[in-house]
Amino acid sequence: MDTIINSNQNILVLSVLSAVFILLFPNFIWAEIVVLLIFLIITVMGEKTLLFIVIVSFLTLTSTININLRTVVQMFNGLVLSFLFFKKYGLEFRSYPKIPKEIGLLVFFVFLSMVVATAFSHYILLGFDQIIRTTLFFIIVYFIYSLVEDNSDIKLLLSAFIVVALIYTYTLLYGLAKENFDIIQLNLKKVDRVSNDYINMNAIGSFFIIIIPIYLGYYLE
């Protein structure tokens, strides 16, 4: 009975927020539709699905599609991860998961090198901007790391990476098809991006270089 009441309350709150959003932002009804779809998915599949959606959207909805869309995705995903993290751990700092010392040292030296480089740079403001971006990146990674508890969560992450890999593979094949699968001609034209500048080919290569060993290590263990 309590579950039904809570469910009805959530639906009522979501309906009110949806109506307010449509009235305030009539040109962004598509965003409201996306949010409603996400809510339905979460209702059916559970809260953990949010982590799956966050990872896939972070890696596939790039700024080359739409800069405003990318900004919305970043803000939405940041809020979702913050919500999941603080819902689970609250403000009890002692309960926050500790990162391995090796990774902590790596992060420390990354920031140290960035601070030193910024201090001796002619573009100090740009350097601080990159430091802030890197800080936000590590916070996002830490939130995801903190939300992974057991083997099922790891499989969820791997499933998200599979979806991303399929999307990247499609864009690669589509870009090659536009060049009649002539790799030599593609390189002669110095085309470093595919599928209407969807994502840099080096980024795609880096993704597969990182992900393939992870899959091999997990499934061959």
Secondary structure per residue as TSV (DSSP state, phi and psi in degrees):
chain	resnum	aa	ss	phi	psi
A	1	M	-	360.0	-45.3
A	2	D	H	-62.5	-37.0
A	3	T	H	-63.9	-41.4
A	4	I	H	-64.5	-42.7
A	5	I	H	-62.4	-45.7
A	6	N	H	-62.6	-39.4
A	7	S	H	-63.6	-44.5
A	8	N	H	-63.9	-38.5
A	9	Q	H	-63.6	-42.1
A	10	N	H	-62.5	-41.7
A	11	I	H	-64.0	-41.9
A	12	L	H	-63.3	-46.4
A	13	V	H	-62.1	-44.3
A	14	L	H	-63.6	-38.7
A	15	S	H	-63.6	-44.1
A	16	V	H	-63.9	-46.2
A	17	L	H	-63.5	-36.2
A	18	S	H	-65.3	-43.2
A	19	A	H	-63.3	-42.5
A	20	V	H	-63.7	-43.2
A	21	F	H	-61.5	-43.7
A	22	I	H	-65.3	-38.1
A	23	L	H	-67.5	-39.0
A	24	L	H	-80.9	-34.6
A	25	F	-	-130.2	71.8
A	26	P	G	-64.9	-21.5
A	27	N	G	-84.0	-3.8
A	28	F	G	-121.2	38.8
A	29	I	H	-63.8	-30.7
A	30	W	H	-59.6	-36.1
A	31	A	H	-66.7	-37.5
A	32	E	H	-64.5	-39.5
A	33	I	H	-63.1	-42.1
A	34	V	H	-61.9	-44.3
A	35	V	H	-61.8	-41.4
A	36	L	H	-64.4	-40.6
A	37	L	H	-62.8	-42.6
A	38	I	H	-62.4	-41.4
A	39	F	H	-62.0	-41.9
A	40	L	H	-65.0	-40.1
A	41	I	H	-63.0	-43.7
A	42	I	H	-64.6	-40.5
A	43	T	H	-60.8	-39.3
A	44	V	H	-81.5	-43.7
A	45	M	H	-104.0	-11.4
A	46	G	-	104.5	166.1
A	47	E	T	-66.1	-30.5
A	48	K	T	-61.0	-22.3
A	49	T	H	-60.9	-26.0
A	50	L	H	-57.6	-39.9
A	51	L	H	-63.5	-40.2
A	52	F	H	-60.5	-48.2
A	53	I	H	-63.4	-40.7
A	54	V	H	-60.8	-48.0
A	55	I	H	-65.3	-46.4
A	56	V	H	-63.0	-45.0
A	57	S	H	-68.4	-37.4
A	58	F	H	-59.9	-40.0
A	59	L	H	-92.0	-14.1
A	60	T	H	-116.1	-31.0
A	61	L	S	-88.9	81.4
A	62	T	-	-85.3	167.2
A	63	S	T	-68.9	-18.9
A	64	T	T	-70.7	-21.5
A	65	I	T	-73.7	-51.8
A	66	N	-	-166.4	123.7
A	67	I	H	-63.1	-41.8
A	68	N	H	-65.5	-39.0
A	69	L	H	-62.3	-42.6
A	70	R	H	-62.1	-40.3
A	71	T	H	-62.9	-43.9
A	72	V	H	-62.6	-42.6
A	73	V	H	-61.8	-45.0
A	74	Q	H	-62.5	-44.4
A	75	M	H	-66.2	-44.7
A	76	F	H	-62.3	-48.0
A	77	N	H	-64.9	-38.1
A	78	G	H	-62.3	-42.1
A	79	L	H	-67.2	-39.4
A	80	V	H	-63.8	-47.3
A	81	L	H	-63.9	-40.1
A	82	S	H	-63.1	-42.9
A	83	F	H	-60.9	-48.0
A	84	L	H	-64.4	-39.8
A	85	F	H	-67.5	-51.1
A	86	F	H	-74.7	-24.9
A	87	K	H	-66.2	-34.7
A	88	K	H	-83.2	-41.7
A	89	Y	H	-110.3	-18.9
A	90	G	T	64.2	-144.6
A	91	L	T	-106.9	18.9
A	92	E	-	-82.1	91.7
A	93	F	G	-61.1	-30.4
A	94	R	G	-67.2	-23.5
A	95	S	G	-86.1	-8.8
A	96	Y	S	-65.8	135.3
A	97	P	-	-60.3	137.2
A	98	K	-	-89.2	141.8
A	99	I	-	-88.4	154.0
A	100	P	-	-58.4	147.3
A	101	K	H	-59.5	-37.5
A	102	E	H	-61.9	-41.9
A	103	I	H	-70.0	-36.7
A	104	G	H	-61.2	-41.3
A	105	L	H	-66.2	-39.6
A	106	L	H	-61.0	-47.2
A	107	V	H	-61.8	-41.4
A	108	F	H	-59.5	-47.3
A	109	F	H	-71.4	-28.9
A	110	V	H	-63.0	-47.8
A	111	F	H	-68.1	-37.0
A	112	L	H	-62.0	-44.3
A	113	S	H	-65.6	-36.5
A	114	M	H	-68.7	-40.5
A	115	V	H	-65.1	-44.5
A	116	V	H	-63.5	-44.0
A	117	A	H	-63.3	-39.1
A	118	T	H	-67.4	-39.2
A	119	A	H	-62.7	-32.5
A	120	F	T	-102.2	12.6
A	121	S	-	-97.5	155.2
A	122	H	S	-83.6	-7.3
A	123	Y	-	-119.4	68.0
A	124	I	H	-63.9	-43.4
A	125	L	H	-61.7	-41.3
A	126	L	H	-63.9	-37.2
A	127	G	H	-64.0	-44.5
A	128	F	H	-63.9	-36.5
A	129	D	H	-60.7	-42.1
A	130	Q	H	-69.0	-35.1
A	131	I	H	-63.6	-42.1
A	132	I	H	-64.4	-43.2
A	133	R	H	-61.4	-43.4
A	134	T	H	-65.1	-38.6
A	135	T	H	-61.5	-45.8
A	136	L	H	-62.8	-37.6
A	137	F	H	-61.9	-46.9
A	138	F	H	-66.9	-33.1
A	139	I	H	-63.9	-43.5
A	140	I	H	-61.7	-45.0
A	141	V	H	-62.1	-40.3
A	142	Y	H	-65.6	-41.2
A	143	F	H	-59.3	-46.3
A	144	I	H	-63.2	-43.9
A	145	Y	H	-58.5	-39.9
A	146	S	H	-72.2	-24.4
A	147	L	H	-89.0	-8.3
A	148	V	-	-90.7	114.9
A	149	E	-	-110.6	-45.4
A	150	D	S	-134.2	-171.8
A	151	N	H	-63.9	-33.2
A	152	S	H	-65.9	-35.6
A	153	D	H	-68.1	-38.4
A	154	I	H	-63.2	-42.8
A	155	K	H	-63.2	-34.4
A	156	L	H	-64.0	-43.2
A	157	L	H	-63.3	-44.1
A	158	L	H	-64.0	-36.3
A	159	S	H	-63.9	-40.1
A	160	A	H	-63.1	-41.7
A	161	F	H	-66.1	-32.8
A	162	I	H	-63.8	-43.7
A	163	V	H	-61.6	-44.4
A	164	V	H	-62.0	-43.1
A	165	A	H	-61.8	-39.6
A	166	L	H	-64.7	-40.8
A	167	I	H	-65.5	-44.1
A	168	Y	H	-63.2	-41.0
A	169	T	H	-62.7	-41.1
A	170	Y	H	-61.2	-44.9
A	171	T	H	-64.4	-37.0
A	172	L	H	-63.9	-48.7
A	173	L	H	-64.5	-36.6
A	174	Y	H	-65.7	-42.9
A	175	G	H	-64.4	-40.1
A	176	L	H	-68.4	-37.4
A	177	A	H	-62.4	-35.3
A	178	K	H	-64.7	-24.2
A	179	E	T	-104.1	19.4
A	180	N	T	57.2	33.4
A	181	F	T	56.9	31.0
A	182	D	-	-96.8	93.9
A	183	I	H	-65.3	-38.1
A	184	I	H	-63.1	-46.1
A	185	Q	H	-63.6	-36.0
A	186	L	H	-61.7	-41.6
A	187	N	H	-74.9	-34.8
A	188	L	H	-62.7	-33.0
A	189	K	T	-78.9	-3.5
A	190	K	T	55.8	40.4
A	191	V	-	-83.2	111.0
A	192	D	-	-101.7	7.2
A	193	R	E	-137.3	155.9
A	194	V	E	-129.6	165.5
A	195	S	T	53.6	61.1
A	196	N	T	56.1	45.1
A	197	D	T	60.6	33.1
A	198	Y	T	-63.1	-50.3
A	199	I	E	-156.0	147.2
A	200	N	E	-64.3	137.2
A	201	M	H	-63.8	-32.2
A	202	N	H	-64.5	-36.5
A	203	A	H	-66.1	-40.7
A	204	I	H	-63.1	-44.2
A	205	G	H	-61.6	-41.8
A	206	S	H	-63.5	-38.7
A	207	F	H	-60.2	-48.3
A	208	F	H	-69.3	-34.0
A	209	I	H	-63.5	-36.2
A	210	I	H	-79.9	-42.7
A	211	I	H	-74.6	-40.3
A	212	I	H	-58.0	-48.5
A	213	P	H	-61.1	-33.3
A	214	I	H	-63.3	-45.1
A	215	Y	H	-64.3	-44.6
A	216	L	H	-62.5	-43.6
A	217	G	H	-65.2	-36.1
A	218	Y	H	-75.6	-45.4
A	219	Y	H	-86.1	-17.6
A	220	L	-	-96.9	-3.3
A	221	E	-	-67.3	360.0
